[in-house]
Amino acid sequence: MKTPFQTYAEPYFEEAIRQLSSWIQINSIHDEKTIGKKKPYGEGVYQALQFIGKLAEKEGFKVDYCDGHATEITIGSGPLIGVYAHADVVPVAEGWIHPPFGGVIENEKMYGRGTSDDKGPALAAFYALKLLKDHSLIEGYQVRLVIGGNEEKGSGCLKYYFHQLKKPYPESGFTPDGNFPLIYGEKGIANYEISGKVAWPSIHEIRAGIVANSVIDEATAVIDRFDRIEPILRATKLPYSVKHEGKTTTITLFGKAAHGSLPQLGVNAGTKLLSVLARIYPFPELVTLAQQYSQFNGKKLGQYYRSKLLHETTLNVGLIHLIKGKFSLIANYRYPEIVSFDTVAQGIKAITPKPLSFQALMVSEPLLMQPDSPMIQTLLKAYQEETGDKKTPMVTIGGGTYAKEAKNTVAFGSKFPGKEDFIHENDEKIDLEDFTRSISIYARAMADLGRMHALKK
C-alpha cells in the first residue's frame, strides 16, 4: 500500500527524469580557465547552478544565487530546515562505455557524471520540496535547499555561504549525498602533499591521478630507454602499455578507480608505478616513498588508528607528478575521532625522506552525532516508513559530506542498501526507481523535521 507521500510524488517522476538528463548534460567539472565574476568555479559549474535556479524560479520559489557559489532555494517561514546538495562533479577519465555527459537511459538506469553524486539526489530533493509546496504542506517552518558548486574541491561554496554571506545554520538538516538509512558519523579528512626537488636523472616525467579523493586508475612515466621493462610490469599483475621511442621508454599502468574513502575497492596504478620505478632505479627517496605508500591504511607510515564508531584509517594517494625534477605526491588521509591530525602530521613529517617536505593542504575534523537524538530518529523513521526497510542499520563512513560544513546536519541517502552506483568511477549511474522513490522519502523527512521544530516553537 502506498504512503500519502508516495502518491503525491508519482506525478513528478517523468518530469524529474527528463530534467535530470538535461542537468547531467552540463559538464560541471571545476574549471580554472573559465573562472570569472560570479563564476568562482568556472563556466560549467556556473551553468549547472543556473539550471537548478531557473527551474526553481519557474516553479515560484525564492532563489538566491549567492555570488555564484551556490544556488539557494527557499520557501516558508519559521524554524529552518536545511538541505545541502551539490552540482559540481569530479573529472572524467577515459574508458566510459556511456557518454559521461549524456544522461543516457539504459535498462532503467541513467548514466553520466553526477547522476548519483550529486545531481540525481539534489534533483530528488528539489521535487520533494516542490511536492510540499504544491500540496501546501509547509506551514510553521521554512526549507532551504542549497545547491553548492565546490563540494568536490573542498566545499568552499558552503564556507562562503555560511561565513561570508552569513547565512543561518539550520535547526535540523541533511545532505542527500550518502547512504540510506542515514549516516551519523564521518571520519576526519586531510589532504597533504609530499614535494620537493629530486635528483632522479633516469626518470624524466611521472603523470598520475586527477583528484586527491579518487584512486589513481592510470599512471604514466617517461624514463631512459629500458628494453627489459616488461617482466617487471607483468609482475604487477596490472594491464600496461610500453612504448620505446629513441632514448626513452614510456610506460603506463592501468588500475581501478574508486572513491578516496574506500581505497581498498580500487587498484592504485600510481603507487604501483612508484614501486616499479623504485625497482629499476633504487634512488633512496623513491624506494622509501614506494614502501611508505604501498598500503591503503596508513600502517607503513605508522599512522594507523581504529575506533568502535568510525572504524579504521584509510590512505589514498590521488596525485603523483614529476615535472622538470620537481616531485609531488598528494594523499587523502581519513581518520577516526581518537586522534588529531596534528599528531598524524607530526608523525608523517618526521619520516618523510629528505629533501622532500610535508605540507597539510586541507583538514576536516571528524563528525559524530548521537544516534538517539530526535533529529536522527526522525530521519530514520521517515526512511523506514517510506520504504518498509526496518532492518538496515544507520552507519558511519569515511567519506566527507556537507554535514561537516552545516551544523545540525547529517548525510541522508540517496544510495539505497545493496545498490551499486560507481561514484567517482567510469559509468557512474543511478537506478531510476531509486531516484524517483527517494522523492517521497525526502519530502517526508523535510515535513517531519519541520513539524518537529514548529511544535517546539
Long-range contacts (C-beta under 8 A, 24 or more apart in sequence): 3-385, 3-386, 3-440, 3-444, 5-131, 5-386, 5-440, 5-441, 5-443, 5-444, 5-447, 6-386, 6-437, 6-440, 8-131, 8-135, 8-440, 8-443, 9-127, 9-128, 9-131, 9-436, 9-437, 9-439, 9-440, 9-443, 12-127, 12-130, 12-131, 12-439, 13-436, 13-439, 15-127, 16-123, 16-124, 16-127, 16-435, 16-436, 16-439, 17-105, 17-110, 17-432, 17-435, 17-436, 19-55, 19-123, 20-103, 20-110, 20-115, 20-119, 20-120, 20-123, 20-435, 21-103, 21-104, 21-105, 21-110, 21-112, 22-51, 22-103, 23-48, 23-51, 23-52, 23-87, 23-103, 23-114, 23-119, 23-123, 24-101, 24-102, 24-103, 24-110, 24-112, 24-113, 24-114, 24-115, 24-119, 25-101, 25-102, 25-103, 25-112, 26-51, 26-101, 27-101, 27-113, 28-87, 28-88, 28-89, 28-114, 28-149, 29-88, 29-89, 29-90, 29-91, 29-92, 29-113, 30-88, 30-150, 30-152, 30-153, 37-68, 38-65, 38-67, 38-68, 39-68, 40-67, 40-68, 40-69, 40-149, 40-150, 40-156, 40-160, 41-68, 41-69, 41-88, 41-149, 41-150, 41-153, 41-157, 45-87, 45-88, 45-149, 45-150, 46-149, 48-87, 48-88, 48-119, 48-149, 49-87, 49-147, 49-149, 51-87, 52-87, 52-122, 52-123, 52-126, 52-147, 53-147, 55-126, 56-126, 56-145, 59-130, 59-133, 60-133, 61-129, 61-133, 66-157, 66-160, 66-161, 66-165, 66-167, 67-160, 67-165, 68-149, 69-148, 69-149, 69-150, 69-156, 69-157, 69-160, 69-161, 70-146, 70-147, 70-148, 70-149, 70-157, 70-158, 70-160, 70-161, 71-146, 71-147, 72-144, 72-145, 72-146, 72-147, 72-161, 72-167, 73-126, 73-129, 73-144, 73-145, 73-146, 73-147, 74-142, 74-143, 74-144, 74-145, 75-129, 75-132, 75-133, 75-138, 75-142, 75-143, 76-138, 76-139, 76-141, 76-142, 76-143, 76-450, 77-141, 77-142, 78-140, 78-141, 78-142, 78-450, 78-453, 78-454, 78-457, 79-140, 79-141, 79-142, 79-171, 79-450, 79-453, 79-454, 79-456, 79-457, 80-141, 80-142, 80-143, 80-144, 80-168, 80-169, 80-170, 80-171, 81-141, 81-142, 81-143, 81-144, 81-170, 81-171, 81-172, 81-173, 81-446, 81-449, 81-450, 81-453, 82-143, 82-144, 82-146, 82-169, 82-170, 82-172, 82-173, 82-174, 82-406, 82-408, 82-409, 83-125, 83-129, 83-143, 83-144, 83-145, 83-146, 83-173, 83-174, 83-175, 83-176, 83-442, 83-446, 84-146, 84-148, 84-158, 84-173, 84-174, 84-175, 84-177, 84-402, 84-403, 84-405, 84-406, 84-409, 85-118, 85-121, 85-122, 85-125, 85-145, 85-146, 85-147, 85-148, 85-175, 85-176, 85-177, 85-402, 86-118, 86-122, 86-147, 86-148, 86-149, 86-150, 86-151, 86-152, 86-157, 86-177, 86-402, 87-114, 87-118, 87-119, 87-122, 87-147, 87-148, 87-149, 88-148, 88-149, 88-150, 88-151, 88-152, 88-153, 89-113, 89-114, 89-117, 89-119, 89-152, 90-117, 90-152, 90-210, 90-211, 90-213, 90-214, 90-424, 91-210, 91-211, 93-210, 93-217, 93-218, 93-257, 93-426, 94-218, 95-217, 95-426, 96-426, 96-427, 97-426, 97-427, 98-427, 100-428, 105-432, 108-431, 108-432, 108-433, 109-429, 109-430, 109-431, 109-432, 110-429, 110-430, 110-432, 110-435, 111-427, 111-428, 111-429, 112-428, 112-429, 113-428, 114-428, 115-421, 115-428, 115-429, 115-430, 116-414, 116-415, 116-421, 116-422, 116-423, 116-428, 116-429, 116-430, 117-177, 117-421, 117-423, 117-424, 117-428, 118-151, 118-176, 118-177, 120-414, 120-430, 120-435, 121-176, 121-177, 121-413, 121-414, 121-438, 122-147, 122-176, 123-435, 124-176, 124-414, 124-435, 124-436, 124-438, 124-439, 124-442, 125-176, 125-442, 127-439, 128-438, 128-439, 128-440, 128-441, 128-442, 128-443, 128-445, 128-446, 129-442, 129-443, 129-446, 131-439, 131-440, 131-443, 132-443, 132-446, 132-447, 137-443, 137-447, 138-447, 138-450, 139-454, 140-450, 140-451, 140-454, 140-457, 141-449, 141-450, 141-451, 141-453, 141-454, 142-450, 143-446, 143-450, 144-170, 148-402, 151-177, 151-401, 151-402, 152-211, 152-213, 154-362, 155-402, 155-404, 155-405, 158-402, 158-405, 158-406, 159-405, 162-405, 162-406, 169-406, 169-407, 169-408, 170-406, 170-407, 170-408, 170-409, 171-408, 171-449, 171-453, 172-375, 172-378, 172-408, 172-409, 172-449, 172-452, 172-453, 173-406, 173-408, 173-409, 173-410, 173-449, 174-379, 174-403, 174-409, 174-410, 174-411, 174-412, 174-445, 175-401, 175-402, 175-403, 175-406, 175-409, 175-410, 175-411, 175-412, 176-411, 176-412, 176-413, 176-414, 176-438, 176-442, 177-401, 177-402, 177-411, 178-397, 178-399, 178-401, 178-411, 178-412, 178-413, 178-415, 179-395, 179-397, 179-411, 179-413, 179-415, 179-417, 180-383, 180-387, 180-389, 180-392, 180-412, 180-413, 180-414, 180-415, 180-416, 180-417, 180-441, 181-379, 181-380, 181-383, 181-384, 181-389, 181-392, 181-393, 181-394, 182-376, 182-379, 182-380, 182-383, 182-394, 182-410, 182-411, 182-412, 182-413, 183-394, 183-395, 183-396, 183-397, 183-401, 183-403, 183-410, 183-411, 183-412, 184-368, 184-369, 184-370, 184-371, 184-376, 184-394, 184-395, 184-396, 184-410, 185-309, 185-310, 185-337, 185-366, 185-367, 185-368, 185-369, 185-396, 185-397, 186-310, 186-366, 186-367, 186-368, 186-396, 186-397, 186-398, 186-399, 186-400, 186-401, 186-403, 186-404, 186-411, 187-261, 187-310, 187-311, 187-313, 187-314, 187-334, 187-335, 187-336, 187-366, 187-396, 187-397, 187-398, 187-399, 187-400, 188-334, 188-335, 188-336, 188-337, 188-341, 188-363, 188-364, 188-365, 188-366, 189-332, 189-333, 189-334, 189-362, 189-363, 189-364, 189-400, 190-332, 190-333, 190-334, 190-335, 190-341, 190-344, 190-345, 190-360, 190-361, 190-362, 190-363, 190-364, 191-330, 191-331, 191-332, 191-333, 191-360, 191-361, 191-362, 192-330, 192-331, 192-333, 192-345, 192-348, 192-358, 192-359, 192-360, 192-361, 193-328, 193-329, 193-330, 193-331, 193-358, 193-359, 193-361, 194-289, 194-327, 194-328, 194-329, 194-331, 194-352, 194-356, 194-357, 194-358, 195-326, 195-327, 195-328, 195-329, 195-356, 195-357, 195-359, 196-326, 196-327, 196-355, 196-356, 196-357, 197-325, 197-326, 197-327, 197-355, 198-283, 198-285, 198-286, 198-322, 198-325, 198-326, 198-327, 198-355, 198-356, 199-283, 199-325, 200-281, 200-283, 200-286, 200-322, 200-325, 200-327, 202-280, 202-281, 203-277, 203-281, 203-286, 203-322, 204-248, 204-322, 205-322, 205-323, 206-273, 206-277, 206-320, 206-321, 206-322, 206-327, 207-320, 207-321, 208-269, 208-270, 208-273, 208-319, 208-320, 208-321, 209-270, 209-317, 209-318, 209-319, 209-320, 209-330, 210-318, 210-319, 211-260, 211-318, 211-319, 212-260, 212-316, 212-318, 212-319, 212-330, 212-331, 212-332, 212-361, 213-259, 213-260, 213-261, 213-316, 213-318, 213-332, 213-424, 214-257, 214-258, 214-259, 214-260, 214-316, 214-318, 214-424, 215-255, 215-256, 215-257, 215-258, 215-259, 215-260, 215-263, 215-265, 215-266, 215-267, 215-268, 215-316, 215-318, 216-255, 216-257, 216-268, 216-269, 216-270, 216-271, 216-317, 216-318, 216-319, 216-320, 217-254, 217-255, 217-256, 217-257, 217-266, 217-267, 217-269, 218-252, 218-253, 218-254, 218-255, 218-269, 219-252, 219-253, 219-255, 219-269, 219-270, 219-272, 219-273, 219-320, 220-250, 220-251, 220-252, 220-253, 220-273, 221-250, 221-251, 221-273, 221-276, 221-277, 221-322, 222-248, 222-249, 222-250, 223-248, 223-249, 223-250, 223-251, 223-277, 223-280, 223-281, 224-248, 224-249, 225-249, 226-280, 229-280, 232-276, 232-279, 232-280, 233-276, 236-272, 236-275, 236-276, 238-267, 238-269, 238-272, 251-276, 257-424, 257-425, 257-426, 258-424, 258-425, 259-399, 259-423, 259-424, 259-425, 260-314, 260-316, 260-318, 260-332, 260-334, 260-424, 261-314, 261-316, 261-334, 261-397, 261-398, 261-399, 261-400, 262-314, 262-398, 263-296, 263-314, 263-315, 263-316, 264-296, 264-314, 268-296, 268-316, 268-317, 270-317, 270-318, 270-319, 270-320, 271-317, 271-320, 273-320, 274-320, 284-353, 285-353, 285-354, 285-355, 285-356, 288-353, 289-329, 289-353, 289-356, 292-351, 293-317, 293-329, 293-331, 298-333, 301-347, 301-348, 301-351, 302-347, 302-351, 303-333, 303-335, 303-344, 303-347, 303-348, 305-335, 305-336, 305-338, 305-339, 306-336, 307-336, 307-337, 307-338, 309-336, 309-337, 309-368, 309-396, 310-335, 310-336, 310-337, 310-366, 310-368, 310-396, 311-336, 311-396, 311-398, 312-336, 314-398, 327-356, 330-361, 334-398, 334-400, 335-366, 336-366, 337-366, 337-368, 341-365, 364-400, 364-404, 365-404, 367-403, 367-404, 368-396, 369-410, 374-452, 375-408, 375-410, 375-449, 375-452, 376-410, 378-445, 378-448, 378-449, 378-452, 379-410, 379-412, 379-445, 379-449, 381-448, 382-441, 382-444, 382-445, 382-448, 383-412, 383-413, 383-441, 383-445, 385-444, 386-437, 386-440, 386-441, 386-444, 387-437, 387-441, 389-417, 392-417, 412-442, 412-445, 413-438, 413-441, 413-442, 414-438
